Amino acid sequence: MFDNYFVLKRLSKELENELKDFKFFKSISQSKNELVTGFFNNDTEKFLVFTFQKLPPLIYLRGNFSFAKKNFAEFFNLLEDADLKSITIDDYERNIRFKFQNYELIFLFRGNHSNVVLIDDKNLIIDCYKKKDECLHKNFNQIYPASEIDLSFFNDESKFNSLFENPPSDSKKYLKIIGSTLVLEIKYRAENSGKSYFEIFKQIQNEMIDSPLFVYDEIISFCNLYHLNEKPYQSNSIFDDLSRVYFTIQKNKDIEQLKEKIIKKLKAEYESHFKKLQLLRAPENFIDRTEEFRQIGNLILINANKIKKGDRSFKTSFEGKNYNIKLDPTKTPFQNAEDYFEKAREENSRLVSLKKLIEKNEKELEQIKELIEEIENTIDRKYLMEFINKQNQQSKEKEITSHFRHFVINEKYDVYAGKDNKSNDILTTQFAKPDDLWFHARGVSGSHLIIRRANKKEVIPKDVIEKAASIAAFYSKAKHSKLVPVIYTEKKYVIKRKGMPPGTVQVQKEKVIMVEPKIPSQDGED
């Protein structure tokens, strides 16, 4: 309704009443798609604001405005101190004309393509707010031709009624000028009064000449909208309430758009967790081979005297069941038995980890559901903006961490390891924080690895350092050694100098720890 022709027609009349005997002061734009034009009369100043930063465009009058001292653009200097003669609107066009001696300043309501142009008495555009290359020194009617409509439709009862009773093929362009809100009101009144659509139309036009501004829930009008079945607030401070309602609506739209953006991401996150949970709950994941591996280990020990080093398999029977046991030919029977006992322990740990992972995903799903409900119910724009910033930061961090292997040690400490030279550089130079602990297998190529520190005062336990060092050793060229020296230090003592090859760094103040290369069995990789 804010850029509806009939609303603009009434506003042009109100503007003429407000700016009678005023002179042009200046036109300035200090933000995109908003032009502020000052007028003065003796010691009184008034400011016309034309904004299309959001749609629909809005024009309104203010009693005060603070112009910026820098970063602004000035327009229409030819009009300085010029007397404003009149303000009119083109018939059934959304063009409001401010007429001066020899010039007209025209405000054009065209959605995103709205503009303000200055024409001379020959109808040539001599200055404009937007699209200078397209408009300057061109005939106004050439750049902004009048709508191709038959104006008699608005004055001929038969033609007007046909728009509602037997619409012609081009009826939409006429109904668009009337506006969807007024079309509904015309239909409602006609159905409930017995009058023709044309009679109602003329009645509404007469009401709009001097009526107060009717303010409904996010709708304004210069006639009573009975079809809404709401009691409106009636305002005689037209421009104050017009702008207040407009910016309230825009604020609410912004909030809804922010909520939609957040919820879309949350729902995608929910779907991802749900699919992951379905995979984790697959029946085959719950097959427990702990006792099977333990039994095989015991059978190897029982028959150790029958197994020779170098054997690749061993057949035996126990309690009526036949076993064909695979062996590592490089190991003794006792070492092979220990391997199976280790598999039993790992199998038990896997099932414990699986249960914890399922519980974690279930909890995260519930948290996402609660967040969606919270976002749907909030009207706090600041909170929504902060939430989006947090989402963006998490997405950025997720994008970076996708280059790494991720482990959680002791259910608390996040450990990240590079996958290649490129990701090693990203991990060390972009992702790691100065106080994170940094690890690398000594004297061989391998992954850069960090333990994320919550704060610089946090003391990382010795067993966590050992487990992290074991991971660094495992993802190195020395992974097949029994023990590997691993250096570690705070990341701030790791230097990447210009020109160094990818993955290469200089390390200071390092400590060395000897560890077995392995991924701790109680902790899983994401």
N, C-alpha and C positions, 0 to 999 in steps of 0.2 A: 504493500500500500504506500510506502514512502515515496516511490517514484511513479505512482499512478497519475495519469493526466489530470483527473479531477481534484486530487489532493494538491498537485502542483499548481493548478489554476487558483485554488483558494490561497495557497502559500504566496503566490505572486501578488495577490491582492493585499495580504497581510504585510508583505515586504514593502510594497508601495506606501502603505500607511505608516510604517515604521521609519522609512528612509526619506520621507517627503522633505524637500528643501535641504537635503544633505549633499555633500560634495565627495568626490572620489579622493581617497587618501593614498592607498597603495595596495597591490596584490602580491602576496608572498607565499611561496611553497617551501616549507621546511621539513616536510616528510612526504614520502611517496604517495601520489594520488590524493593529495589534499591541498586545496588552495584556499587561503584566507584573504579576504578583501576588506580593507578598512574604509569606512566612510566617516565624515565629521560634519558637524554643524555647530559653529561657535566653539564651546568647550565640551561638547558631547561627541563621543566616539562610539561607533557600533561596528561590529565585525561579522561579515557574512562568511560562513564556513561551508565549503562545498567539498564533500569527501566521498570517494569511492574506493577507499582502502578495503572495505568490505562491501558486499552487495546486499540489497540494492543501494544505489547512491542516495545521499542525503544532503539537503541544503537547509541551513538554519542560521538564526541570528543570535549573536552573543553581545553582551554589554561590555566585555573586556577580553583582552587577549594579549599575551606576552610574546612579542616577536623575538626570534633568536638573533643574537648579535653576529653569528657566523653560521656557515653551512646552510645557506638558504638561497633561493633563486627568486628574482623579482620580475614581475610581468606588467605589461600594459602601462608603461610610464607615460605614454601619450595622454592618458586621462587625468594626470595629476591636477588636482584642484578643480576638475570639471564638475559642473552642476548636473546632478541626476534629474532628468526630466520626467521619466515615467518608467514603470515596470509592467510588462505585459507578457502573455504567453501565446504562442502560435496556436491557432485553432486545431485542436485534436492532435497536437504535436507536443513532445516533451522538451520544448525549447523556451526557456525563460529569457526575455530580452530586457536588459538595462539600457535605457536610451539616454544618450548625452547629445550635446550639440555636435552634429556631423559624424557621430560614432554610435555604435551599438555593441555592448558587451553581452554575448549570448552564452548561457549555461545550457549545455546539451546533456541530457540524461540518456546514456547509452550503455549501461552496465559497465563492463571493463573498458569499453571504448568511449566512456564519457570524456567530455572536453569543455574548455571555455575558449571562445574565440572573440576577437575584436574585429569588427568590420567597419568600413568607411561608408560614406553616402553613396558609393557606387557598388555596394554589396561585395567588395573585395575583402578577403581576410588579410589583415595587415599585422596581426600578432595572434598567438595562440599559446595555450598552456601545454598541450600535447601535439605530437605529430606535425611539427613545423615543416618538415620536408614535404609532407603530403598536402599541407593546407595553405602555406603562405603564398600570397599573391594570386590565389585562385578565387573564383566566384563561389560565394557561400552555398548557393543552391546546387552548384556542381558537386561540391564535396559532401554536402548534407541535403540531398533532395527530399522534398516533402513525400510523405507516405502516399502510395497509390491507392487511395480510398475514395469512395463516393460519399462526400460529407452529408448528402441529403439523407443518408440512412439515419442520422441522428436528429433529423427534423421532420421526417415524413413518418407518420404513425404506421402506415401499412408496411413500409420497408423495415422499420424498427421492429415491429411485432414479428415479422418473418424471421428475424434472427433467433427467436425463441420457439416459434411455432413450426416453421418450415424452413430451416436454415439453408441459405444458398451455399454453394461450394466454397465461397470465400468468406464465410461468416466468421471464421476464427480470428481474422485480423481486426474485425470490428469488436468482437467480444474481448479481445486482448486489450484494446484501448479502454473499454469499460472496466476491465479488471475482474478477476475471478470472485473477489469478495463482494463487489457490487452486483455482479451477475446473480450470485446466490441470493442477495437481498431483494433484488428486483423480482426474482421468481417467487420468493417467500411471500412478499407483500401482495403480488398479483394473485397468488393462490388463496390468500386469506382475506382479500378485500373485494374481489370481483372486478377490479379495475384492470385495464389493459397494461401490458408491459410498458408501452410508451408513456401512458399516464403516470405510472409509478416512476419511470425514469425522469420525467420532468419534475415530479414531486420531489425526488431525491436531489436533483440539481438545485431546486429552490431552497431546500433545507441547507445545502452546503454553502450557500452565500454568506450567511451570518451565524451559523451554529457554533457552539463551543467545540473543542476537540474532544471526541469521545475516545477514551482509552480503555481497551479491553485487555484480556490476557494475551500480550504479544501482538495485538492488532490495534491500529489507530484508524479513525475515520472522522469525516466532518458531517456524517449523518448517523443516526441511531441504527445499529445493525440488529434488528429484531430476530433475525434467523439464528443468531448465536445464543439466544435465550440466556443472556448474561446482563447483569446490571453494570453499566460502564461508569467509570470515573469521568466527570465532565470538567474539562480544564479551559480556563481563559488565558492561562500563561502558555500560549500555543507553542512557541519555540523552545521554551524550557522543558516542557513535558514531551514534546516531539523528540528532542535529542535524548532525553532521559530514557524513554521507552526504546528508542532505536539502539542505544548503546547497551541497554539491559538485554535486549534480544541478541545483539552481537556477542555479548559476554556469554550468554547461555548457549549460543551456537558453538562458540569456541570451546566451552566446557564439554559439550556433547561430542565434538570432534576429537578432543583430547581423550575422552573416555573411550570412544570407538577405537582409536589408535592403540590405546593401552590394552583394551580387552581383546583385540584381534591378536596381539602378540601373546597375551596370556593363554588364549585358547589354543594357539599353535603350540605353545609350550606344554599345555595340558595334554594335547594329543600325542606329542612326542613321548612324554612320560608314560602315558597310558599304553602306547604300543610297546615301549620298553618293558613295562610291567607284565604285559601279556607274554612276551618272550621269556622273561625270567620265571614265570609261573608254568612254563611248559613241563609236562610230566617227566620227560626224560632228564630234566635237570635235577630231579629229586632221587634218582637212582643212586643208592648208597653202596659203594664198593669197598668201604672201610674194612669190613670183616673179611672180604675176599682177599684183599692185599695182605692183611695181617696173617691170614691162614697160609697164604703162599710163602710168606717170610718164615713162618714156623716150620713148614714142610721142608724148606731148603735147609734150615738148621738141623732138623731131625735126620735128613739124608746127606748131611755135609760130607760124610766119609765116602759117599758114592759119586760125588760131583768133583770133577777135576777142573782146574783153571784152564780156560780155553773152550769149555763146553758152551754151546749156544742155546741148548735147551735141556730139559730134564723131565722124564715121565715118571709119574708115581700115582698111587691110589691111596685114598683115605676115606674111611667110612662109606665105602661103596661108590665113591666118586673118582673118576679118572682125571688127572691133571697133566697138562703139557705146559710146563713152565718155561718161559723165555728167560734166558740168562745173558748177562754181559760177559763175553769171553775174556775180557781184559781184567775182570775182577775175580776175587776169591769167592767161595760160597758165602762166607760171612758178610762180605761187602755186598753181594747180590741180595742177601737176606735183608740187610740194612736198607737197601734201595726200596724194597717192597714195604718195609716198615715206614719209611719216609713217605711213600705213596699213600699209605693208610692215614698217616698224620695229615698229609696235604688234602686227602679226600674229606676228612673230617672238618678241616679248616675251610674247605671250599663250601661245604654245606652250611657251616656257621655263617660264612661271608654271604652266601646266597640269601639266607634268611634275613640278615641285616640289610642287604641291598634291597630286598623286597619291602621291608619295613620302611626303609629310607624313601623309596619311590612312592609308597602309599601315603607317607606323611607329606611328601612334596605335592602330591596330587591334591590332598586335602587343603594344604596351604594355598595352592593356586585357586581352588574353588572359593576359599574365603576371601582371597584378594579380589577376584572377579566381583563377588558380591559387594565388597567394600567400595570398589571403584564405581560400580553401578549406582551406589547410594550417596556418593559424595558430591558436593557442589563447590568444593574448595579448589579453585583454579591453581593456586600456588602449590598445593599438595600434588595436583595432577602433573604440573610442569616438573616438579622435583622428581616425581615417579618416572616420568619419561626420560629425564636426564640420567636417572639411575639405570633404567632399562638400556639406554644407549651405551652407557659405560660398561654394563655387563655384556652387551652384545659385542662391543669392541674387544673386551677382555677375552670373551669366548672365541672370537675370531683369531686372536693372537694365540691363545692356548691350544687351538686346534692344531697348531704346528708341533705340539709337544706330547710326550707321554705324561700321564698324570697318575700319581699314586697318593694314597692317604695312609700315613703311618700312625699306628696307635689310635686310629679313629679321630685324629686331631690335626696332624701336621701334613699340610699339602706339599707334595714334592713334584717338581716338574723337570723333565729330562728332554733335551733336544733329540731330534731324529736324524739330523744330518748337519753339514757345515752351515747351511743357510739358517736352519732353525736354531742351531747353537748360537749364532750371532744375534738372532732376534731375542732369544732367551736372555742372553747376557747383557746386551746393550739396550734393549727396549723394555723387556718385561720385568726383569729382576730389580728389586729395590736395593738401595745401598747396604742395608743391614741384613739382607737375606744371606744365608750360608750357601756358599758356592763350592761345588765338588767336581773333580775330574781325576780319572785314573792317571797315575804318574808315569810319564815317559812313553805313553802309547796314545794313539788316536782313540777318540771315543766321545760319548755324549757329555755336554755341559749339563750340570744338574744343580738345582737349588732347593733349599728348604725355605718356604715362605715364612717369614717372621711377622708376627702380629705387631710387634714394636721392638725397638732396639734394645730394650731392657729385658726382653724375654730370653730366658736361659733354655737352650735346647738340650734335652736329656741326652746322656751318652749313648743309650741304646738306640735312640732315634738317629743320631749321627752315624752310628755303625750300620744301621739298616739303609740309610740313604747312600752311604759309601758303597755298600754291597750292590745297590742298584747301579751306581756309576760304574763299578767294576764290571758288572754283568753286561752293560751296554758299551763295552770297550773291546779293543783287539785282544785284551788279556783275559777274556771271559772264560777260557778253558783252563786257566791256571788255578791251582789250589788256593793260593793267597795272592792278593794284588795290593800294592801300595796305592792309596788314593789320597790326593791332597785336598784340603779344604781351607777356606778362609771366608771372610765377609766379602760380599760382592764389591764393595767399594775399593777393595784392594786388587780387583781384576781390571786390567787396562787393555783397551783395544786401541792401538795406535793406527793412525792413517797409513794406508798402504799395506797393512798386514793382510795375509791371505784369509779367505773365509774360514771361520772356526778357530782362528789362531788368536791367542791373547797372551798377555804378560801377567804373571801372578806374583804378588808380594805378600809377606807375612803369613805364608801358608803353614799348615800343620800336616803331618802324614799319619795315616792310620792303615793298618794291614787288615784286610777283610777277605772273606770268601765271596766270590762273585755269585750273586743270586738275587732273586726277587723275593722278599720276605713272604712266606706262605700265608701269613694271616692277613695280608693286605693285597687287595686287587688293583689292577690297572683299569682306569676308566676307558 
